[in-house]
Amino acid sequence: MEIKMKRPELEDRDLINSYLKYADTRSCEMTFANTYLWSRHYGTGFTIVDDMLIFGEVDGVYSYTFPVGPGDLKACLETLMAHCREKQVPFQLHNITKEDFAKLEELYPGRFDIRYERDYADYVYETEKLASLSGKKLHSKKNHVNKFKSLYPDWSYEPITKDNVEECFQMALRWRELNGCEADEEKHAEICVTLNFLRLFEELEMRGGALRVNGEIVAFTVGEPVGMRQDTLVVHIEKAFSDIQGAYTMINQQFAIHEGKGFQYMNREDDVGEEGLRQAKLSYKPVFLIEKGVVRERGLL
């Protein structure tokens, strides 16, 4: 038995999306664009097993995402477990949500354990709250928006289109220079992904918004819907010049107002364990976190 992971290419988009439409999740990883772009840095691949989609590593690391698709979930899991036994490696799943684990527990009661990884939990917010910034808890954010408007009375917001995406690309290049991305491996990977989100903006059918001050783009955000419920917009990228006071708060609110229409929630992804980023994400008062973990057979974690 051989299960080979293939690195996703643009021509695989329709195939992968035909399976992702079955994904009952709000997790930020479960979109084609996110998987495709990050696969260039982390070797993510995909395969179809028993008519179910699985993501994993192309270099032989035996760890899989939770299978999604119209096929038989248990048959797929049994195939994966048999493959791991053949390779004499422990069967492992990663990026597993509480909902995924509940399905696993139903099929195999008491057989598996999960270890949640706080650094990779997604922050999910009510779109209406991000748009209105109403209430005492978000009062300081409202103040930042008001300060921005008073400092930059000529500000404007616009959706990202083929007419302004190149300006966003040039702004991202300038952001890269100002933030020392070349000297930091993680920052370098993240800004490369950012630039590719913009380069392939139309092909990947992204949603985006940009903020102008004095006619120049000073902030932008890029995202897309996630999951079969289509009630969540995931924000993949957000960039702003730090010398424009309140720009991050403003682009966050304006993106929610304009591009978040029709979505109950916005997933602003994880904090990768960075304390400053964690405090910033917590300060917007998430309605819940999507906890994700690693699963192995009981006693092997």
C-alpha positions in Angstrom: 0.0 0.0 0.0 1.3 3.4 -0.9 -0.1 6.8 0.1 1.7 9.6 -1.7 1.2 13.3 -1.0 1.2 15.7 -3.9 2.1 19.3 -3.6 -1.0 21.3 -4.6 -0.8 23.3 -7.9 -3.2 25.9 -9.2 -4.8 23.3 -11.5 -5.7 21.2 -8.4 -8.0 24.0 -7.1 -11.3 22.7 -8.4 -10.5 19.2 -7.2 -9.5 20.2 -3.7 -12.5 22.7 -3.4 -14.9 19.9 -4.4 -13.8 18.1 -1.2 -13.5 21.2 1.1 -17.1 22.0 0.5 -17.8 19.0 2.8 -15.6 20.5 5.6 -17.8 21.4 8.6 -15.2 23.6 10.1 -14.2 27.3 10.6 -10.5 26.4 10.8 -8.2 28.7 8.8 -6.2 25.9 7.3 -9.1 24.4 5.4 -9.0 26.5 2.3 -7.3 25.9 -1.0 -5.5 29.3 -1.1 -4.0 28.9 2.4 -2.8 25.3 1.7 -1.5 26.1 -1.8 0.6 29.2 -0.7 2.0 27.8 2.5 2.9 24.5 0.8 5.7 26.4 -1.0 7.4 26.9 2.4 6.4 23.9 4.5 6.0 21.0 2.1 2.3 20.5 2.5 0.7 18.0 0.2 -2.7 16.4 -0.4 -4.1 13.1 -1.4 -7.5 11.4 -1.9 -8.1 8.2 0.1 -11.4 6.4 -0.1 -13.0 9.5 -1.7 -11.8 11.7 1.2 -9.3 14.6 1.1 -6.3 14.6 3.4 -3.5 17.1 3.8 -0.1 16.0 5.0 3.6 16.4 4.2 5.2 15.5 0.9 8.5 14.4 2.5 7.2 11.2 4.3 6.2 12.7 7.6 3.3 10.4 8.6 0.8 12.9 10.1 -2.6 13.7 8.5 -5.4 16.2 8.7 -8.9 15.0 9.5 -10.4 13.5 6.3 -13.2 15.5 4.6 -15.4 14.6 1.6 -18.3 12.4 0.6 -16.5 9.1 1.2 -16.6 6.7 4.2 -14.7 8.3 7.1 -14.0 5.1 8.9 -12.8 3.3 5.8 -10.4 6.2 5.2 -9.1 6.2 8.7 -8.6 2.4 8.6 -6.6 2.8 5.4 -4.4 5.5 7.0 -3.8 3.4 10.1 -3.0 0.3 8.0 -0.5 2.4 6.0 1.2 3.6 9.2 1.4 0.0 10.5 3.0 -1.0 7.2 5.6 1.8 7.6 6.1 1.0 11.3 5.3 4.5 12.4 2.7 5.7 14.9 -0.6 6.8 13.3 -1.0 10.6 13.9 -3.5 13.3 13.0 -2.8 17.1 13.4 -4.9 20.3 13.3 -7.7 18.3 14.9 -10.5 20.4 16.3 -12.8 19.4 19.2 -15.5 18.6 16.7 -13.1 16.4 14.7 -12.1 14.5 17.9 -15.7 14.0 18.8 -16.3 12.2 15.5 -13.2 10.1 16.1 -14.3 9.2 19.6 -17.7 8.1 18.2 -16.0 5.7 15.8 -13.3 4.5 18.2 -14.4 5.1 21.8 -11.5 5.6 24.2 -8.8 4.6 21.6 -7.3 8.0 21.0 -5.9 11.0 23.0 -5.6 14.6 21.8 -3.1 17.2 22.9 -4.2 20.7 22.1 -1.7 23.3 21.1 -2.6 26.8 22.3 -0.3 28.6 20.0 -2.2 27.3 17.0 -5.8 28.1 18.2 -7.7 30.4 15.8 -9.4 33.5 17.1 -12.9 33.9 16.0 -15.0 37.1 16.4 -18.5 38.3 15.7 -18.3 40.3 12.5 -20.9 42.8 13.8 -18.7 43.5 16.8 -15.6 44.1 14.7 -17.6 46.4 12.5 -19.4 48.5 15.1 -16.8 48.3 17.9 -19.7 48.9 20.3 -19.6 48.3 24.0 -17.3 49.0 26.9 -14.9 46.2 26.1 -14.0 47.7 22.6 -14.2 51.3 23.7 -10.4 51.8 23.3 -10.6 50.4 19.7 -13.3 52.9 18.9 -11.0 55.6 20.2 -8.3 54.5 17.9 -10.6 54.7 14.9 -11.8 58.1 15.9 -8.2 59.3 16.3 -7.3 57.9 12.9 -10.2 59.8 11.3 -9.2 63.0 13.0 -5.5 62.7 12.0 -6.2 61.7 8.4 -9.5 63.4 7.3 -8.9 62.5 3.7 -8.7 58.7 4.4 -10.7 56.3 2.2 -11.4 52.6 2.0 -11.8 50.5 -1.2 -12.1 46.9 -2.1 -9.0 45.3 -3.7 -9.5 44.8 -7.4 -7.3 44.2 -10.5 -7.0 48.1 -10.6 -5.3 48.6 -7.3 -3.8 45.2 -6.4 -0.4 46.3 -7.8 -0.4 49.3 -5.4 -1.0 46.8 -2.5 1.9 44.7 -3.8 4.2 47.7 -3.8 3.0 48.7 -0.3 3.8 45.1 0.9 7.3 45.4 -0.6 7.9 48.6 1.3 6.5 47.0 4.5 9.0 44.2 4.0 11.9 46.7 3.9 10.7 48.5 7.0 10.2 45.3 9.1 13.4 43.5 8.5 11.8 40.5 6.9 15.0 39.3 5.0 16.8 38.8 8.3 14.1 36.6 9.9 13.1 33.2 8.4 9.5 33.2 9.7 8.9 36.9 8.7 10.5 36.2 5.3 8.1 33.2 4.7 5.1 35.2 5.8 5.8 38.2 3.6 6.5 35.8 0.6 3.0 34.3 1.2 1.6 37.8 1.5 3.0 38.8 -1.9 1.7 35.6 -3.5 -1.7 36.2 -2.1 -1.7 39.5 -4.0 0.0 38.2 -7.1 -2.7 35.5 -7.4 -5.5 37.6 -6.0 -7.9 37.1 -8.9 -7.0 33.4 -9.6 -7.6 32.5 -6.0 -10.8 34.5 -5.8 -9.7 36.4 -2.7 -11.6 39.2 -1.0 -9.6 42.2 0.1 -9.8 45.8 1.2 -7.3 48.7 1.2 -7.0 51.9 3.2 -5.7 55.1 1.6 -4.2 58.2 3.3 -3.2 61.2 1.2 -3.9 59.1 -1.9 -1.5 56.3 -0.9 -2.3 52.8 0.2 -1.2 52.4 3.9 -3.0 49.2 4.9 -4.7 46.2 3.3 -6.4 43.0 4.3 -6.9 39.8 2.3 -9.3 36.9 3.2 -11.8 34.4 2.0 -14.8 32.3 3.2 -14.1 29.0 4.9 -16.1 25.8 5.5 -19.4 24.3 4.3 -21.5 26.6 6.5 -20.2 29.7 4.6 -20.8 31.8 7.8 -17.1 32.6 8.4 -14.6 34.9 6.6 -11.0 34.0 7.4 -8.5 36.8 7.4 -5.2 35.5 6.0 -3.2 38.7 5.7 -3.3 42.1 7.3 -0.6 44.7 6.8 -0.3 48.4 7.8 2.4 51.0 8.1 3.1 51.4 11.9 3.8 55.1 11.5 0.2 55.7 10.4 -1.5 55.9 13.8 -4.5 53.6 14.1 -4.1 52.1 10.6 -4.4 48.5 11.9 -7.5 49.2 13.9 -9.1 51.1 11.0 -8.4 48.5 8.3 -9.7 45.8 10.6 -13.0 47.6 11.2 -13.4 48.7 7.5 -12.8 45.2 6.2 -15.4 43.8 8.6 -17.9 46.5 7.6 -17.5 46.1 3.8 -16.2 42.6 3.1 -17.7 40.9 6.2 -21.3 41.5 5.1 -23.3 38.3 5.2 -20.8 36.5 7.5 -21.6 35.9 11.1 -18.0 35.3 12.1 -14.4 36.4 11.2 -11.5 34.0 11.8 -8.3 36.1 12.3 -6.1 33.0 12.6 -3.7 32.1 15.4 -0.9 33.9 17.3 1.9 31.3 16.8 2.8 31.8 20.4 3.9 35.4 20.0 3.0 37.2 23.2 2.4 40.6 21.6 0.2 39.2 18.9 -1.7 37.1 21.5 -2.5 40.2 23.5 -3.5 42.1 20.4 -5.9 39.3 19.3 -7.3 38.9 22.8 -7.9 42.7 23.0 -10.6 42.4 20.3 -12.5 39.9 22.6 -12.9 36.8 20.5 -16.3 35.0 20.9 -14.5 31.7 20.8 -11.2 30.0 20.0 -10.9 27.1 17.6 -8.5 24.8 19.5 -6.5 22.4 17.4 -4.4 19.5 18.5 -2.4 16.3 17.7 -4.0 12.9 18.0 -2.4 9.6 18.6 -3.5 6.3 20.1 -4.0 6.3 23.8 -0.7 6.1 25.7 1.5 7.3 22.8 1.2 11.1 23.2 
